[in-house]
Amino acid sequence: MASFPPRTSACAARSHRSPNRPDIIAGVRHDLPGGDLIDQGLTDLAAGAETAESLLVSIGAPRLRQLGVAVPDTFPSSEHRLYALLSASDPDSAHARYNALLRRLVSFERALACGR
């Protein structure tokens, strides 16, 4: 019977951090999926503006910080606040837009983790 090496994710082999890697990423890479949303969200969050983008960054703050992104203080209950904000402008599509934003956040986090 053949022995196979343990399974790893596609990016696990590429994600070895260099000891010289900065802890804080100064600018968010726009070439990553969702980078434009995250960059705008960081700007809005730093200004204290409650926007869809700043609430999205608030939702992803723990993982983003783990990945080295400097995230300012976040909004409490950001998941509920984001849904309420989306629902206020168009209640019929709020759920779909909420899920689409979360997918873009996760795509950004995964791409950043892989070092794309």
C-alpha positions, 0 to 999 in steps of 0.5 A: 500500500502506497504511503502519501505525504500529509495533505496541506493547503495550496498556500501552506507551502508558500506561507513561510514567514520571513523573520524580516517580514514587517508586522504591519502592512502599510498599504493594502494590495489592490491586486488581491481580490477585495483589496479595494474594499479592505483599503477603503474600509481601513480608511473609513474605520480610521476616520470613524465613518460607519460604511459598508467597507469599514464594517466589513473590515471590523468583521474581519479585524481579528484575522486581518490583524493576525495577517499583519494588517494594522486595523484601527479600533472597530465597531461593535456588533459589526455583522448586525450593523452591516446587515442593517446598513445594507437593508436600509438601502435595499431590503430585498437584496441585503442578504445577497449583498451581505454574503457577497461582501463576506466572500470578498473579505474571505478571498482577500484574507486567503490571498494575503495568507498565501502571499499572492 
